[in-house]
Amino acid sequence: MKKVIVIGASGKIGQAALSGLGHHDIVTASGSGKGADYQVDIGSEESIRELFKQVGSFDAVVNTVGVCEYADFSDMTEQQWMTTVLSKMMGQINLVRIGQEYVNDGGSFSLITGILSSKPIPMAIADATTSGAIDTFVKCVAYELPRGIRVNSINPTVIEEAWDVYGEMMSGFQPVPGSLVGKAFARSVDGFITGEVITVDA
Ligand SMILES: NC(=O)c1ccc[n+]([C@@H]2O[C@H](COP(=O)([O-])OP(=O)(O)OC[C@H]3O[C@@H](n4cnc5c(N)ncnc54)[C@H](OP(=O)(O)O)[C@@H]3O)[C@@H](O)[C@H]2O)c1
């Protein structure tokens, strides 16, 4: 059993991740902190550091948060780009950058990306771009992490539990059960793989 911090546990992908991690000692965190053990803002270095300090000893961080703005490229403002970059890209990079100081030897980080980086759709350029950046980040930073620390990203298609939110913009996509995303997070946390993008597609 490992001590695993699940960030964004109240969300759709957070719930999916939890479905695969039931055999672990889970600590939850989310933006509002409602119904979670801790409140954290992944857009703030101070907040991330405070979370890791408060939890103390832990073996894995599972992040399922990445706030994205959706608009056509020609309409998207710099502020919309920066919202997405500071959350889905820098937020996740900071979890690893700061978390490597606190995670136990042989620990792991599992990040969230998404299928739109390889199967583009209208309105999703910022999500696609930052997902691609994080997939590249995990492949490359895996060589630099100390003390046997591992890092992977989970790159899922839309899950059935979120089809009511994303279905209209994802015509032609086949949703998968969230439990498959849970198993992908479990492979990342429980296995020995590192620097991998774990794709979950139909
Ligand atoms: N849903 C899908 O089918 C799917 C598929 C592939 C990829 N993804 C990606 O997965 C990520 C999450 O999607 P989702 O559908 O699970 O979203 P969601 O249901 O809206 O959940 C978002 C979660 O993020 C937390 N959160 C929001 N802002 C935060 C912050 N600044 N710091 C910490 N936590 C914060 C929320 O906590 P509070 O509610 O407490 O604020 C909530 O737990 C997105 O990047 C999305 O692109 C989703």
The ligand as a Gaussian input file, in Angstrom:
#p B3LYP/6-31G(d) Opt

LIG

0 1
 N      -13.466000      14.409000     -18.600000
 C      -12.870000      13.736000     -19.592000
 O      -13.479000      12.859000     -20.271000
 C      -11.429000      13.998000     -19.900000
 C      -10.771000      13.221000     -20.865000
 C       -9.431000      13.462000     -21.131000
 C       -8.752000      14.468000     -20.445000
 N       -9.417000      15.209000     -19.519000
 C       -8.695000      16.262000     -18.797000
 O       -8.760000      16.007000     -17.416000
 C       -8.703000      17.235000     -16.694000
 C       -9.850000      17.237000     -15.671000
 O      -11.070000      17.124000     -16.371000
 P      -12.429000      16.758000     -15.592000
 O      -13.431000      16.453000     -16.651000
 O      -12.171000      15.742000     -14.539000
 O      -12.779000      18.167000     -14.901000
 P      -13.828000      18.453000     -13.731000
 O      -14.813000      17.345000     -13.609000
 O      -14.328000      19.836000     -13.973000
 O      -12.944000      18.441000     -12.386000
 C      -12.005000      19.434000     -12.162000
 C      -11.283000      19.160000     -10.833000
 O      -10.197000      20.081000     -10.750000
 C      -10.245000      20.740000      -9.478000
 N       -9.633000      22.062000      -9.664000
 C      -10.058000      23.077000     -10.460000
 N       -9.185000      24.101000     -10.404000
 C       -8.202000      23.716000      -9.546000
 C       -7.021000      24.330000      -9.078000
 N       -6.642000      25.558000      -9.486000
 N       -6.229000      23.648000      -8.218000
 C       -6.585000      22.409000      -7.797000
 N       -7.693000      21.775000      -8.208000
 C       -8.488000      22.429000      -9.076000
 C      -11.707000      20.778000      -9.116000
 O      -11.827000      20.954000      -7.711000
 P      -13.062000      21.808000      -7.096000
 O      -14.302000      21.272000      -7.741000
 O      -12.968000      21.561000      -5.635000
 O      -12.779000      23.217000      -7.493000
 C      -12.140000      19.382000      -9.583000
 O      -11.790000      18.430000      -8.612000
 C       -8.786000      18.368000     -17.735000
 O       -7.497000      18.869000     -18.001000
 C       -9.317000      17.645000     -18.980000
 O       -8.867000      18.239000     -20.185000
 C      -10.734000      15.010000     -19.226000

